[in-house]
Amino acid sequence: MLKAVIFDIDGTLIDSVDLHAQSWLETFKRFGVQARFADVRRHIGEGADRLIPAFVPAEMPRDIRKQIEGSPCSDPTLSNVRHRRHQVRR
């Protein structure tokens, strides 16, 4: 029986910055947007409303931009976090 759940949204318990950046890279790649890991990583923590315009061309069709906005925390990323949970800070 599940007794508790810890939700770490800001990376305090699990260092998830690299996983978050990788998730954005994978999302961008699916939609043909080129970006470098180091560049995306620098934007982590700013929010999608600032990160997306930094990498997605303004001429990208609105429907595609909406798909990008809705997909950053993909299942593979969540799976990676589950596998790396042993890195929890104590």
C-alpha positions as CSV (number, residue, x, y, z in Angstrom):
1,M,0.0,0.0,0.0
2,L,1.3,3.4,-1.0
3,K,1.8,5.5,2.2
4,A,3.5,8.6,0.7
5,V,4.6,10.3,-2.5
6,I,7.3,12.9,-2.8
7,F,7.0,15.3,-5.7
8,D,10.2,17.2,-6.4
9,I,9.3,19.9,-8.9
10,D,12.3,22.1,-8.5
11,G,15.2,19.6,-8.4
12,T,15.9,19.9,-4.6
13,L,15.8,16.2,-3.9
14,I,16.9,14.8,-7.3
15,D,19.3,16.7,-9.5
16,S,17.0,16.6,-12.6
17,V,18.4,19.6,-14.6
18,D,20.2,17.4,-17.1
19,L,17.2,15.1,-17.5
20,H,15.0,18.2,-18.0
21,A,17.3,19.6,-20.6
22,Q,17.6,16.3,-22.4
23,S,13.8,16.0,-22.5
24,W,13.6,19.4,-24.2
25,L,16.3,18.4,-26.7
26,E,14.3,15.2,-27.5
27,T,11.1,17.2,-27.9
28,F,12.8,19.8,-30.1
29,K,14.4,17.1,-32.3
30,R,10.9,15.4,-32.9
31,F,9.7,18.7,-34.4
32,G,12.9,19.5,-36.4
33,V,14.2,22.2,-34.0
34,Q,18.0,22.1,-33.7
35,A,19.5,23.0,-30.3
36,R,22.6,22.2,-28.3
37,F,22.4,20.5,-24.8
38,A,24.5,23.2,-23.1
39,D,22.3,26.0,-24.5
40,V,19.1,24.3,-23.5
41,R,20.5,23.5,-20.0
42,R,21.2,27.2,-19.4
43,H,17.5,27.9,-19.9
44,I,16.2,25.3,-17.4
45,G,14.3,27.0,-14.6
46,E,13.1,29.9,-16.7
47,G,9.9,28.2,-17.7
48,A,8.6,27.1,-21.1
49,D,7.3,30.5,-21.9
50,R,10.9,31.8,-22.1
51,L,12.6,28.5,-23.2
52,I,10.5,27.8,-26.2
53,P,10.9,31.2,-27.9
54,A,14.7,30.9,-27.4
55,F,14.9,27.8,-29.6
56,V,11.7,27.5,-31.7
57,P,11.6,29.7,-34.8
58,A,8.9,32.4,-34.7
59,E,7.7,31.1,-38.1
60,M,7.0,27.7,-36.7
61,P,3.2,27.0,-37.3
62,R,1.1,27.7,-34.2
63,D,-0.3,24.1,-34.0
64,I,3.3,22.7,-33.9
65,R,4.3,25.2,-31.2
66,K,1.3,24.0,-29.2
67,Q,2.4,20.4,-29.5
68,I,5.9,21.4,-28.4
69,E,4.5,23.2,-25.4
70,G,2.5,20.1,-24.4
71,S,5.3,17.5,-24.6
72,P,8.4,18.4,-22.6
73,C,8.1,15.9,-19.8
74,S,7.9,12.9,-22.0
75,D,7.6,9.3,-20.7
76,P,11.2,8.5,-21.4
77,T,12.3,11.3,-19.2
78,L,10.0,10.2,-16.3
79,S,11.4,6.7,-16.8
80,N,14.9,8.0,-16.5
81,V,14.0,9.8,-13.3
82,R,12.5,6.5,-11.9
83,H,15.7,4.6,-12.7
84,R,17.9,7.3,-11.1
85,R,15.9,7.7,-7.9
86,H,18.9,6.3,-6.0
87,Q,20.5,9.7,-6.4
88,V,18.2,11.3,-3.9
89,R,20.0,13.7,-1.7
90,R,19.9,12.9,2.0
